[in-house]
Amino acid sequence: MKALHDLAAPAKLNLFLHVVGKRADGYHLLQSVFVLIDWADTLHMELRADGQLKRHDVLGGDLPADDLCLRAARLLQAETGCTLGADIHLEKRLPAGAGMGGGSSDAATTLLALNRLWDLNLPLQRLLTLGLKLGADVPFFLGGGPAFVEGIGEILHPIQLPEQRFAVLKGPAGLSTPAIFSSPLLARSENLAIVAGFPASDGAAEQITQGFGRNDLQPAAEAISSDVREALDLMSKQFGNARMTGSGAAVFSVLGEGETGKDDQSLATLLQARPAGWTGRICRSLAQHPLGGWAD
């Protein structure tokens, strides 16, 4: 039976995140730069002729019974009338509740893979429309590369960035996104002109790599989560800078290029001193999604 193996679903980092407004329906308007990193889940797809969709947890995790992979597959079936099914094998390596888009990335890879496995040949624009129905971050993972992001996350402006290295750290607890956005400590960016010209402005890449902006969700997250506070403190002391990514509990530091081995050892030492449940990794940014071009 036809199958696709070793399909990457990479995580993302928000290099900055500014809250710039609020829609009438209560959703907050954001501006951010998203970048893919080489920390990823892995999916394997096997064709089924009976139309059934089954998800299998390769690593024996505790994923929800109805995760975004299955929702993406059902949506693709419903939108196209496809009568084929699939066995979806998921190696879940990205931490949950990290703000790194793991579930959204899994959904995007599922859409791209099943579009090919089922010979649907939908163009990327059609998949982007479907992805937005699953979550605001899904279109980014379908888009192929780093992007300046607006709206609730669905308006993408592709940009080019130099390769970067990051240390990423997350404690055992997650974060409640509604609690962050309802917090009185939620910061808002007043000067939109700074970021409004980002996709085309001279020196944009340099500003981003030097740590442009901030994460407006961080003050609220620090008040809610001791894990976030501890991670920010540890990473700042170890690497000289630290910032929360997205609305989750992961914290990252931007690293230089000259001390790869030293950085690996520093993070390993830091993790060894943490209680069970802490996780982290040294990562590199990706110029393009591993499945980039699959829906062109």
C-alpha positions in Angstrom: 0.0 0.0 0.0 1.2 3.5 -0.9 3.0 5.3 2.0 5.0 8.4 2.9 7.6 8.2 5.6 9.8 10.6 7.7 7.7 13.7 7.1 9.0 16.6 9.3 6.7 18.9 11.2 9.1 21.6 12.5 8.5 24.0 15.4 8.6 27.8 15.1 9.9 30.6 17.3 8.4 34.1 17.5 11.5 36.3 17.3 9.2 39.1 18.6 5.5 39.4 19.2 3.6 42.7 19.5 0.0 43.0 20.5 -1.3 45.9 18.3 -5.1 45.8 18.7 -8.2 43.7 19.3 -11.0 42.7 16.9 -14.7 43.0 17.6 -14.9 39.3 18.1 -12.3 39.4 20.9 -9.3 38.1 19.0 -6.1 40.1 19.5 -4.3 41.5 16.5 -0.6 40.7 16.4 2.6 41.5 14.6 5.4 39.0 14.8 8.2 37.3 12.9 7.9 33.5 12.8 10.9 31.4 12.0 11.1 27.6 11.6 13.6 25.6 13.6 15.1 22.1 13.2 13.3 20.7 16.3 10.4 18.7 14.8 7.8 16.0 15.1 7.9 13.2 12.5 4.9 11.8 10.7 4.4 8.7 8.6 1.3 8.2 6.4 0.0 4.9 5.0 -2.9 4.9 2.5 -6.2 3.2 3.5 -8.8 2.3 0.8 -11.6 2.1 3.3 -11.8 5.8 4.1 -11.0 5.4 7.8 -8.6 7.7 9.5 -6.5 6.3 12.3 -3.7 8.0 14.3 -1.0 5.9 16.0 1.3 7.3 18.7 4.8 5.9 17.7 6.4 7.0 21.0 3.6 5.9 23.2 2.6 9.4 24.3 -0.6 10.7 25.7 -1.9 12.7 22.7 -5.6 13.7 22.8 -7.9 11.2 21.0 -9.0 13.9 18.5 -5.9 15.9 17.7 -5.2 18.4 14.9 -3.8 15.7 12.6 -7.1 13.9 12.6 -9.1 17.1 12.3 -6.9 18.2 9.3 -7.4 14.8 7.6 -11.2 14.9 8.1 -11.4 18.5 6.9 -9.5 17.5 3.7 -11.8 14.6 3.2 -14.9 16.7 3.6 -13.7 19.6 1.4 -12.7 17.3 -1.5 -15.1 14.4 -1.2 -12.1 12.0 -1.0 -13.1 8.5 -0.1 -9.6 7.3 0.8 -8.3 7.1 4.3 -5.0 6.9 6.1 -3.0 5.5 9.0 -1.2 8.5 10.6 1.8 7.6 12.7 3.0 10.5 14.8 6.4 10.7 16.6 5.7 13.5 19.0 9.0 15.1 20.0 8.0 18.7 20.5 6.9 19.7 24.0 3.2 20.5 24.5 2.2 24.0 25.6 5.5 25.5 24.5 4.2 28.2 22.1 6.2 26.6 19.3 3.2 25.5 17.2 3.7 21.8 17.5 0.0 20.9 16.9 -0.4 23.4 14.1 2.7 22.1 12.4 1.5 18.5 12.6 -1.8 19.6 11.0 0.1 21.4 8.2 2.3 18.4 7.5 -0.8 16.2 7.5 -2.5 18.5 4.9 0.6 18.5 2.7 1.1 14.8 2.9 -2.4 13.7 2.4 -2.8 16.1 -0.5 0.0 14.0 -2.2 -0.9 10.6 -0.8 -4.5 10.9 -2.0 -3.5 12.5 -5.3 -5.7 15.5 -4.7 -3.2 18.1 -6.2 -4.8 21.0 -4.4 -2.8 24.2 -4.8 -1.2 25.9 -1.9 -3.7 28.7 -1.7 -6.5 26.1 -1.2 -4.6 24.4 1.6 -3.9 27.8 3.2 -7.7 28.4 3.3 -8.3 25.0 4.9 -5.4 25.5 7.3 -6.9 28.7 8.7 -10.0 26.7 9.7 -7.8 24.6 11.9 -5.9 27.4 13.6 -4.3 30.7 13.1 -0.7 29.3 13.0 -1.4 26.5 10.5 -1.0 28.8 7.4 2.5 29.8 8.4 3.6 26.1 8.5 2.1 25.7 5.0 3.8 28.8 3.8 7.3 27.5 3.5 9.7 29.8 5.3 10.2 32.7 7.7 7.5 35.4 7.6 6.4 38.7 9.1 3.0 37.9 10.4 0.0 40.1 11.0 -3.7 39.8 11.9 -4.4 36.9 14.3 -1.5 35.1 12.6 -3.0 34.4 9.2 -1.5 37.3 7.2 1.9 36.3 6.0 4.7 38.3 4.4 7.6 36.0 3.4 11.0 37.4 4.4 14.6 36.3 4.2 16.7 35.9 7.3 20.2 34.7 7.8 20.6 31.4 9.6 20.5 31.7 13.4 21.2 29.4 16.3 19.0 29.3 19.4 18.9 27.6 22.8 15.4 26.6 23.7 14.2 25.7 27.2 10.8 24.7 28.6 9.7 23.7 32.1 7.2 20.9 32.8 4.1 23.1 33.0 2.2 24.7 30.1 0.4 28.0 29.9 -3.3 29.0 29.4 -3.5 31.2 26.3 -6.9 32.7 27.4 -5.4 33.5 30.9 -2.5 35.4 29.2 -4.7 37.4 26.9 -7.2 38.3 29.7 -4.4 39.4 32.1 -4.3 43.1 33.1 -0.5 42.8 32.6 -0.8 42.1 28.9 1.4 44.7 27.2 0.5 46.5 24.0 2.8 48.1 21.4 2.0 51.7 20.8 4.2 52.5 17.8 3.0 50.5 14.9 5.2 52.4 12.4 8.2 50.5 13.7 6.9 47.2 12.5 4.5 48.2 9.8 7.3 48.6 7.2 9.2 45.4 8.3 8.8 43.2 5.2 10.5 45.8 2.9 12.4 48.1 5.2 16.2 48.4 5.0 18.0 46.6 7.7 15.0 44.6 8.7 16.9 41.3 8.9 19.6 42.9 11.0 17.1 44.3 13.4 15.4 40.9 13.8 18.6 39.0 14.4 19.7 41.6 17.0 16.5 41.0 19.0 14.1 43.6 17.6 11.1 44.3 19.8 9.9 42.0 22.6 7.1 39.5 23.4 4.1 41.6 24.7 2.7 38.4 26.3 5.8 37.9 28.5 4.8 40.1 31.5 1.5 38.3 31.9 3.1 34.9 31.5 5.8 35.6 34.1 3.0 36.6 36.6 1.2 33.3 35.9 4.0 30.8 35.6 7.0 30.2 37.9 8.4 27.9 35.2 8.5 30.8 32.7 10.2 33.1 35.3 12.8 30.5 36.1 13.5 29.7 32.5 13.9 33.3 31.6 16.3 33.8 34.5 18.4 30.7 33.8 18.7 31.4 30.1 19.5 35.1 30.5 22.3 34.2 33.0 23.6 31.4 30.8 23.4 33.0 27.3 23.0 36.7 28.0 19.5 37.1 26.5 16.2 35.3 26.9 12.6 35.7 25.5 9.4 33.8 25.6 8.1 32.5 22.3 4.4 32.7 21.3 1.9 32.3 24.1 3.5 29.1 25.5 6.0 28.3 28.2 9.1 27.9 26.1 12.0 30.4 26.3 14.7 30.9 23.8 18.1 32.6 23.6 19.8 33.8 20.4 23.3 32.3 20.1 26.4 33.3 18.3 28.1 31.1 15.7 31.5 30.7 17.4 30.9 28.4 20.4 28.7 25.6 19.2 30.2 22.9 21.5 30.3 25.2 24.5 26.6 26.1 24.0 25.6 22.4 23.7 27.4 21.7 27.0 26.0 24.7 28.7 22.4 23.7 27.9 23.0 20.1 28.9 24.5 21.2 32.2 21.5 23.5 32.8 19.1 20.7 32.1 20.9 18.2 34.3 20.3 20.5 37.3 16.6 20.8 36.6 13.9 18.5 38.0 12.2 15.9 35.8 10.0 17.4 33.1 12.3 20.1 31.9 13.4 19.9 28.2 15.5 21.9 25.9 17.6 21.8 22.7 20.1 23.8 20.7 18.4 24.6 17.4 19.1 26.2 14.0 16.6 28.1 11.9 15.4 26.7 8.6 15.3 28.8 5.4 12.4 26.6 4.1 10.0 24.0 5.4 11.2 20.4 4.7 8.0 19.9 2.6 8.3 23.3 0.9 7.0 23.1 -2.7 4.8 20.0 -2.1 1.6 22.0 -3.0 3.1 24.2 -5.8 
